[in-house]
């Protein structure tokens, strides 16, 4: 892994996988999952898959970024839920591509303009959003 000389690495996560059919394990053993292609792709569906793992990670990361932005703006009692829908599709001769729809359920009574502003700012802060920007389509749906 290379970073710019001014970047300071705060944390490194390491996982090893053997493919869509097999196992994925983190270096600390806290995550150890059976992998199986989904039934929709002709697999057994009897395990998790990379798209589910990506969806869970993105949803958690985005929710965390949203909470950070709300705290920075001193929004009291902020609690939002984020659902990430990750779709896999063929993209012609180049293989497969991903697309993401982030559904953000904001707290009742929150001003809609403030809520939208928090979501858009979180999209600039979230590491997953920064990693995917310009690479895959990401749609923000504020509910």
C-alpha positions in Angstrom: 0.0 0.0 0.0 1.4 3.4 -0.9 0.3 6.7 0.5 1.5 10.2 -0.1 4.3 11.3 2.1 1.9 13.7 4.0 -0.7 11.0 4.6 -0.8 9.3 8.0 -2.3 5.8 8.0 -4.8 5.5 10.9 -5.8 1.9 10.4 -5.2 -1.0 8.1 -7.7 -3.8 7.7 -6.5 -7.0 6.1 -8.6 -9.9 4.8 -7.9 -13.0 2.7 -10.4 -14.6 0.4 -10.3 -17.5 -2.0 -12.9 -16.4 -4.4 -16.7 -16.3 -4.6 -16.9 -19.9 -3.4 -14.9 -20.4 -0.3 -14.0 -18.3 2.7 -13.0 -14.8 3.7 -11.1 -14.2 6.9 -9.6 -11.1 8.4 -6.1 -11.1 9.8 -7.4 -10.8 13.4 -10.0 -13.6 12.9 -12.9 -11.3 13.9 -14.6 -11.9 10.5 -14.6 -15.4 9.1 -17.4 -16.0 6.6 -18.3 -18.6 4.1 -18.5 -17.2 0.6 -21.0 -18.4 -2.0 -22.2 -16.9 -5.3 -25.9 -15.8 -5.0 -28.6 -17.9 -6.5 -29.2 -15.1 -9.0 -25.7 -15.8 -10.4 -26.1 -19.5 -10.5 -24.5 -20.1 -7.1 -25.8 -21.9 -4.0 -26.5 -18.7 -2.1 -25.5 -20.5 1.0 -23.0 -17.9 2.1 -22.4 -14.2 1.9 -20.9 -12.6 -1.2 -18.6 -9.6 -1.9 -21.5 -7.3 -2.8 -23.2 -8.0 0.5 -20.0 -7.3 2.3 -19.4 -4.1 0.3 -23.0 -3.0 1.0 -22.6 -3.5 4.8 -19.3 -1.7 4.9 -20.5 1.2 2.8 -23.7 1.6 4.9 -21.8 1.5 8.1 -19.1 3.9 6.9 -21.7 6.4 5.5 -23.8 6.3 8.7 -20.6 7.1 10.6 -19.7 10.0 8.3 -23.2 11.3 8.6 -23.0 11.2 12.4 -19.7 13.0 12.3 -21.0 15.8 10.1 -24.1 16.1 12.3 -21.9 16.5 15.4 -19.7 19.0 13.7 -22.8 21.1 12.9 -24.1 20.6 16.4 -27.3 18.8 15.4 -28.6 17.4 18.6 -30.1 13.9 18.9 -29.2 13.0 15.4 -29.8 9.3 14.5 -30.1 8.1 10.9 -30.2 4.7 9.3 -28.4 4.0 6.0 -29.2 1.1 3.7 -26.8 0.5 0.8 -28.2 -1.3 -2.3 -25.2 -2.6 -4.3 -26.0 -4.0 -7.7 -23.8 -6.1 -9.9 -24.3 -6.1 -13.7 -22.4 -6.9 -16.8 -20.8 -3.9 -18.4 -20.1 -5.3 -21.9 -16.8 -6.8 -22.8 -15.0 -5.4 -19.8 -16.6 -7.7 -17.3 -18.8 -6.6 -14.5 -19.6 -3.3 -12.8 -21.1 -2.1 -9.5 -23.7 0.6 -8.8 -24.8 1.8 -5.4 -28.0 3.4 -4.1 -27.7 4.8 -0.5 -31.0 5.2 1.2 -30.7 7.5 4.1 -33.6 7.6 6.6 -33.3 10.8 8.6 -34.8 11.4 12.0 -38.4 12.6 12.1 -38.8 16.4 12.5 -35.4 17.2 11.0 -35.6 20.1 8.6 -35.4 18.5 5.1 -32.9 21.1 3.7 -30.6 20.5 6.7 -31.0 16.7 6.2 -30.1 16.9 2.6 -27.1 19.1 3.3 -25.9 16.7 6.0 -26.2 13.8 3.5 -24.3 15.6 0.8 -21.5 16.7 3.1 -21.2 13.1 4.4 -20.9 12.0 0.8 -17.8 14.2 0.6 -16.4 12.9 3.9 -17.1 9.1 3.7 -14.0 7.1 2.7 -16.2 4.7 0.6 -17.8 7.6 -1.2 -14.3 9.1 -1.9 -13.1 5.7 -3.1 -16.0 5.1 -5.5 -16.4 8.7 -6.8 -15.9 8.7 -10.5 -15.6 4.9 -10.6 -19.1 3.7 -10.0 -22.5 5.4 -9.9 -23.7 6.3 -6.4 -27.2 7.6 -5.9 -28.2 9.3 -2.7 -31.9 8.9 -1.7 -33.0 10.9 1.3 -36.1 9.5 3.0 
